[in-house]
Amino acid sequence: MVLDNAATADTGGVAFIKRKKPDWLRARLPGGPGFRDTREMVDRFKLHTVCESAKCPNLGECWERGTATMMILGDVCTRSCGFCHIKTGRPPEYDLDEPRRVGEAAAIMGLKHLVITSVNRDELPDGGAEVWAETIREIRRQSPGTAVEVLIPDFCGDWDALQIVLDERPEILNHNLESVPRLYRAVRPQAIYDRSVELLRRAKAQGLNVKTGIMVGIGEREEEVHALIEDVCERTEVPGIDADVPATNLDPGPPDPNRMLPGGHLMEPGESAHENLGTEKPDAASKLRRGGYLVDHLSPGWGHHAPVKADPVAMAAHRDAAEAGTYPGMHPRCDILTIGQYLQPTRNHLPISHWVTPDQFRAYKEFAEAAGFRHCESGPLVRSSYHADEQVMAAQTARA
């Protein structure tokens, strides 16, 4: 079921005009031996890719380079984001053998850097967190030389579920904000901006390399993009894990009557699909299992694979710091930001408000890096996993 979000989008008075695609948005057509090899590997292991499901304009270029973003937990999402081409509905049972196949594919392809993402599985008690963890473990087991970047959902604010993924210590933890807060009811109706920022903060508090991304040309204003950039940097500057954010502070406003799940069930902005799909909804204020990690495991580099070692002394110190609201010595910033042009997948999705020029993308990059991001990948065709390995190298160079 695909929802027509354009009819009800709150765009704050920004006019949407159908425009011819500019020359700087020309993407490479699929083809070539590298593309065919990647296609064969995806088909052989019965894998889903976000490249295909989301109609990514860079599919031809990336597959020719032998890279693809694997999508786990199926290809049907429980949410109905206004920009996304992935199918919305009631997902089937997830494939228990999928983590093993992803690991085997990474090993056979000899990948140095692999990006994994997933659909939202709000009907699962843990949002699919255990499958995420098992997938990371399988990649590490079968392809220990592969750096793992995960692009995760918000797990409905269930911080215990998030911790299951954080415990696996992926090289990059990515969670996309997608757009500015004002547009969330149209762009991410079942998400909450503050909840997503809190997720990034919690990941950074545990020493992970953190990344996020947004789209532009979907109704935002330049000053809103600047405010978002400053907001993310400011909110990740205090790396302590404070008391859990009360649900009342995450209230996104009244329900949008045009947001419906399959079967005609109403889903409110910020609400998970658990109760509508007949499963238990996790407590959004559940306690995060605050971890204590030896200092040499707090973000020592971009290529580590060593398992995290619990340290009782550090655990006690971290709990004390959590109560005080500070974590001395932790890095204060989200590391990587991606900014790309929104492209309307179909007529039933949010329309494009304007084409963002290459000069404006360069200006956003300069603003973000001046604000504190180690690296900002900003351009018309940029997507969160576009040249992800090169993004890491650029951030690593900035760190040095």
VOBAFI-982463 format. One record per residue (C-alpha): residue in three letters; x, y, z. Coordinates in steps of 0.001 Angstrom, whole numbers, plus 524288, in hexadecimal, padded with zeros to 5 digits. Layout:
fidren|xx|yy|zz
ala|X|Y|Z
...
END
This chain:
fidren|xx|yy|zz
met|80000|80000|80000
val|805FF|80D01|7FBDD
leu|8008A|81951|801D3
asp|7FE94|8261B|7FA78
asn|805CB|82F45|80390
ala|805E2|83AC8|7FA3B
ala|7F792|83DD6|7FC81
thr|7F938|8405E|80B14
ala|8076B|84448|80CDF
asp|8098D|84FAF|81620
thr|813FA|85716|80EB9
gly|81338|863AF|81643
gly|80F1F|86B85|80A78
val|81A25|866BF|801B9
ala|814E1|86567|7F3E7
phe|81758|858BD|7EC95
ile|819B2|85A6D|7DE15
lys|81C20|84FCA|7D433
arg|82933|8529B|7CDDF
lys|831C8|84C5F|7C3B0
lys|83D44|84535|7C988
pro|849B7|84D73|7C863
asp|855EA|848BB|7C187
trp|85D8E|846D2|7CE1C
leu|85456|83BB8|7D206
arg|85825|83287|7C705
ala|85B98|82513|7CC5F
arg|86308|81A04|7C5FC
leu|85AB2|80FA7|7BF6D
pro|85BF5|801BC|7C48E
gly|8652E|7F904|7BD01
gly|872E2|7F39F|7BC12
pro|87952|7E749|7C173
gly|879DE|7EC56|7CF77
phe|86B61|7EF30|7CF43
arg|86854|7E1A3|7CA13
asp|870DE|7DB30|7D474
thr|869FD|7E291|7DF53
arg|85CA8|7DF40|7D995
glu|86073|7D0E6|7D931
met|86516|7D10F|7E754
val|858A3|7D795|7EC3A
asp|8503F|7CDCE|7E4F8
arg|85888|7C22D|7E8FB
phe|8573B|7C4DB|7F788
lys|84914|7C97C|7F68B
leu|84C61|7D693|7FC98
his|844A0|7E32D|7FCC3
thr|84B76|7EFFC|7F9E4
val|846ED|7FDA8|7FD2C
cys|84D03|80192|7F030
glu|841C2|7FAF0|7E929
ser|836D7|7FC86|7F315
ala|83910|80B29|7F4AC
lys|83BD7|80DAA|7E632
cys|8492F|8136A|7E92B
pro|84E81|81B90|7DDC5
asn|85C4D|816A0|7E072
leu|85941|8083B|7DEA1
gly|86093|80746|7D1BB
glu|86CF3|80DCE|7D6BC
cys|86D68|806AD|7E3C0
trp|86A8C|7F931|7DE54
glu|874D7|7FB2C|7D3F4
arg|87E77|7FDA4|7DF2E
gly|87A0C|7F0E6|7E584
thr|87314|7F78D|7F0DF
ala|864F9|7F69E|7F53A
thr|85D5D|7F9BD|8018F
met|8574E|7ED46|806D0
met|849B7|7EE59|80CA5
ile|8462E|7E46C|8170C
leu|83956|7E070|81D67
gly|83230|7DFCE|81073
asp|82D78|7EA18|806E0
val|8206D|7EE11|80D00
cys|82073|7F930|816DF
thr|816A8|7FBC1|821BC
arg|817D2|80A7E|81FD3
ser|81331|8137C|8150F
cys|81D35|81E42|8134F
gly|81934|8285B|8094E
phe|82608|827C0|801C2
cys|828F5|81943|8019A
his|8267D|80F90|7F699
ile|827A1|80373|7FF3E
lys|81AE0|7FBE8|80068
thr|81217|7FE6C|80C27
gly|809EF|7F3B3|81228
arg|809B2|7E808|81B40
pro|816E9|7E153|819B6
pro|8180C|7D294|81889
glu|82026|7CAA8|8221C
tyr|82E64|7CE69|8213C
asp|8385E|7C526|81B6C
leu|84052|7BE92|82631
asp|84B15|7BAF4|81C9B
glu|84CD5|7C8C6|8175D
pro|857F2|7CCCB|8209C
arg|86020|7C136|81C56
arg|85E0C|7C446|80DF6
val|861BE|7D287|80FCE
gly|86E64|7CE5E|81668
glu|87175|7C48E|80BB0
ala|86EE1|7CE92|80118
ala|877FA|7D853|807C8
ala|882AE|7CE0F|80851
ile|8815A|7C9B2|7FA1E
met|880EF|7D7B5|7F536
gly|88CEB|7DAFE|7FD52
leu|886A5|7E770|80274
lys|88ECF|7F0BB|80A90
his|882E6|7F8C6|80E66
leu|874D8|7F420|80ECB
val|868B0|7FC31|8119A
ile|85CFA|7F529|81767
thr|84F91|7FB31|818EA
ser|841E5|7F60A|81B7B
val|8339D|7F8F3|81A6A
asn|82C79|7FCD8|826DF
arg|826E3|7F0DB|82DA4
asp|81E7F|7F765|837F4
glu|8164F|7EB23|83986
leu|821DB|7E3D2|83F96
pro|823CB|7E550|84E54
asp|831F2|7E9BC|84C76
gly|83002|7F029|83F35
gly|83937|7E61C|83926
ala|844DA|7E9A3|841BE
glu|848EF|7DB80|843FB
val|8491E|7D90F|83550
trp|85192|7E532|833CA
ala|85B0A|7E00F|83DFD
glu|85B9F|7D28D|837EB
thr|85E39|7D865|82A7F
ile|869C6|7E033|82FB6
arg|86F18|7D40F|83670
glu|86E01|7CC0C|829FC
ile|87552|7D65F|8221C
arg|88010|7D6A4|82C5E
arg|880BB|7C7D4|82C9C
gln|88111|7C57A|81E02
ser|887B2|7D1EA|8196A
pro|88FF0|7D760|8249C
gly|8967C|7E154|81BC8
thr|889A1|7E816|8189E
ala|88665|7F4B5|81FA2
val|877F4|7F4E8|82321
glu|86F9E|80114|821BC
val|861AC|7FFE6|8268A
leu|8568D|808F8|8229E
ile|84CA1|805DF|82D33
pro|83E75|8097E|83033
asp|83A7D|81015|83CF0
phe|83506|803A0|8434B
cys|8295E|80BD5|847DF
gly|831FA|811CC|8525E
asp|83458|8049B|858E5
trp|8421D|8072A|85DEB
asp|843E2|7F908|8624D
ala|84201|7F4E2|85427
leu|84B97|7FF51|84FAB
gln|8557B|7FA54|85982
ile|8550B|7ECD2|85367
val|85A74|7F2E6|846E0
leu|863FD|7FBFF|84DC4
asp|869BD|7F062|8551E
glu|86EB2|7EAF5|84823
arg|8770F|7F736|84639
pro|8752B|7F9C2|837A1
glu|87F97|80256|83193
ile|8755E|80C7C|82DBB
leu|8680F|80E7B|83414
asn|85F0E|815DF|82AD7
his|85147|81A83|82D5E
asn|84BB2|82453|823D6
leu|843F2|83015|82871
glu|83F3C|8317E|81A5A
ser|83957|83F24|81BA1
val|83739|84AF5|8244C
pro|82DE0|849EA|82FF8
arg|8230A|8523B|829E1
leu|8212C|84884|81EBE
tyr|820E7|83BFA|826C4
arg|8122B|83A4B|82612
ala|81332|83953|8174A
val|820BE|83362|815B7
arg|82198|829FB|82168
pro|813EA|82943|82748
gln|816C6|81DF2|83094
ala|823F3|8233B|834FA
ile|82777|82DBD|83ECF
tyr|83290|83731|83C47
asp|836D8|8383A|84A86
arg|836BB|8297C|84BD9
ser|83FCB|82804|84032
val|8491E|83254|84593
glu|848FE|82B21|85297
leu|84CBF|81E8D|84B95
leu|8588F|82541|84587
arg|85C80|82ACD|852A3
arg|85BBB|81D96|85959
ala|8640F|81737|84EDA
lys|86E53|821C8|8500D
ala|86E23|82098|85ED7
gln|87332|812BF|85D3D
gly|87E8B|816CE|8549B
leu|87946|812A7|84775
asn|87BF3|819EE|83AD5
val|86ECD|8201A|837E4
lys|868DD|8247A|82B1E
thr|85C03|82A5F|826AE
gly|8561F|82FA0|81A25
ile|84B94|8388B|814D5
met|844D5|83B8C|807F6
val|842EF|84934|80297
gly|83989|84E2E|7F852
ile|82DF5|8487A|7FFA1
gly|8287C|8551D|80552
glu|832E5|85945|80F0A
arg|838C9|866CA|81018
glu|84751|869AD|81090
glu|846AF|86EEA|81E5C
glu|83FEA|86267|822B5
val|84B00|85A39|81D48
his|854BD|862BF|82499
ala|84CC6|8614F|8310C
leu|84C5F|8527E|82FA3
ile|85B18|851D3|82DB2
glu|85D7F|85A17|839CD
asp|85351|8525E|84166
val|859BE|8454A|83EBA
cys|86714|84A72|84277
glu|861D7|850D6|84EB6
arg|85A10|8450E|8532B
thr|8653F|83B9B|85138
glu|86E85|844BE|8582F
val|86A5B|83F77|86572
pro|86DE8|8312D|863E7
gly|8680F|82C97|870D4
ile|85BE2|82458|87129
asp|85246|82C72|87901
ala|845C6|8274E|87EBF
asp|83D55|82198|87421
val|83633|82BCD|86C28
pro|8281B|82BEE|8710E
ala|81E02|82853|866FD
thr|81726|83551|86996
asn|82312|83C5A|8644C
leu|8222C|834AE|857AB
asp|81413|837FA|85477
pro|813B1|83B39|845DC
gly|8062D|8413E|84612
pro|7F883|83D0D|84217
pro|7F658|8313D|83940
asp|7F619|83288|82A99
pro|7E956|82C0B|82623
asn|7EF67|82907|818F4
arg|7F969|81F9A|81EBE
met|7F404|811FB|81E2D
leu|7F9BE|80491|81F91
pro|7F53B|7F933|81718
gly|7E75E|7F5DE|81ACB
gly|7E399|803E6|81D63
his|7E999|8050F|82AEF
leu|7ED43|812D5|82EEA
met|7FB4C|81520|832DD
glu|7FE9D|821B2|839CA
pro|80B4D|8292D|83744
gly|815BE|8238D|83FFE
glu|80DD5|81764|84334
ser|81351|809E6|840BB
ala|80BB6|7FFB0|8394A
his|80C05|7F5D4|8446F
glu|7FE4F|7F7D1|8498D
asn|7F887|7F91F|83BF4
leu|7FEFD|7ECA4|83763
gly|7FB5B|7E4E3|84369
thr|8087C|7E426|84A45
glu|80D93|7E9B9|856DE
lys|812B1|7F79D|85600
pro|81FE9|7F94C|85CAA
asp|820F4|8035E|8676B
ala|82670|80FBB|8612E
ala|82C61|8136B|86E43
ser|832DD|80644|870C1
lys|83FEC|80712|8777B
leu|84C27|806AE|86F2A
arg|8559B|7FC59|873BC
arg|86087|805E8|8768D
gly|86D42|7FF5A|872F1
gly|87B08|8010D|8781A
tyr|8859A|7FF70|86DE9
leu|89437|7FFBD|86F3B
val|899F9|80C58|86A0E
asp|8A116|8058C|85EF2
his|893FA|8016F|85965
leu|88E10|80EFC|85930
ser|88ECF|81211|84AD1
pro|89D3C|80E56|84916
gly|89C82|80ED2|83A48
trp|89437|80C0C|82E79
gly|89835|7FE09|82C3B
his|897A8|7F6FF|83956
his|89093|7EA2F|83AEC
ala|8946F|7E645|848B6
pro|8890C|7E2CA|85171
val|88628|7EC7E|85C2A
lys|88B37|7E8A4|869A9
ala|882F3|7EC25|87562
asp|88A6F|7F32F|88038
pro|88381|7F3B1|88D7A
val|88AC9|7FFE8|891B3
ala|88757|806DF|88507
met|87952|80240|88617
ala|877F2|8082E|8939C
ala|87E48|814DC|88F29
his|87580|8159A|88342
arg|8694D|81385|88B73
asp|86D7B|81E6E|894A2
ala|87005|82721|888E3
ala|862C4|823AC|8835E
glu|85C13|82813|88FBC
ala|863A8|834DD|88F2A
gly|86070|8367F|880BE
thr|86E7D|836B5|87BE5
tyr|87880|82D5A|8766F
pro|885EB|833C7|877C6
gly|88F54|83121|86CAA
met|88585|82CE9|86261
his|885F6|83345|8550A
pro|87B66|83DB0|853B4
arg|87735|83C63|84582
cys|86FAB|83442|83BD5
asp|87A50|830A0|83241
ile|87481|83018|8247D
leu|86915|836EF|81DF0
thr|8639A|83429|8106C
ile|85B01|83DBD|808FB
gly|854A9|83A74|7FBEE
gln|849EB|83EEF|7F2C8
tyr|83C94|838EA|7F50C
leu|83743|8322D|7E8F2
gln|828DF|82EA3|7E84A
pro|8279E|81FDD|7E621
thr|81997|82013|7E106
arg|80E2D|82976|7DF99
asn|808D5|82418|7EC6C
his|81475|82924|7F420
leu|817E8|836AD|7F8D3
pro|81B41|83F7E|7ED64
ile|8281A|846A9|7EBD1
ser|82783|854A1|7F0E1
his|833C0|8599E|7EA0D
trp|8408E|85577|7E414
val|84C0D|85832|7ED04
thr|857B7|85D1B|7E549
pro|86584|8579A|7E66C
asp|869C5|864AD|7EC30
gln|85FAE|86369|7F6F6
phe|8642F|8558D|7F9DC
arg|87220|85A8B|7FB38
ala|86D5A|86521|80469
tyr|8664E|85AF6|80CCA
lys|872C6|852DF|80D58
glu|87AC3|85E83|811EC
phe|87097|86205|81C27
ala|86FD8|8540D|8216C
glu|87E6F|85223|8228B
ala|87FF8|85F72|828FB
ala|8755B|85B6C|832B3
gly|87CDC|84F4E|836DC
phe|87A6F|843EE|82D8F
arg|88720|83D44|829F9
his|88230|83B5E|81C37
cys|87633|83F7A|81493
glu|87336|838D3|807A7
ser|86A4B|8428B|800DA
gly|865E6|84223|7F2B4
pro|85A28|84026|7E9C5
leu|85B97|83164|7E890
val|860DF|82EBF|7F634
arg|859FA|82439|7FE00
ser|85DBF|81F4E|80B77
ser|8654E|8139E|8062E
tyr|86A8D|81A3D|7F9DE
his|8795E|8184B|7F9FD
ala|8780B|814A4|8085F
asp|885EB|80F7C|80905
glu|88B33|81C51|803D7
gln|88303|823DE|80DB5
val|889C7|81C36|8187D
met|89732|81F14|812E8
ala|89414|82D92|8122D
ala|88F55|82DBB|82040
gln|89B46|82611|82494
thr|8A418|8300B|81DF2
ala|89CCB|83B16|824AB
arg|89E7C|8343D|831BC
ala|8AD39|8333F|82F99
END
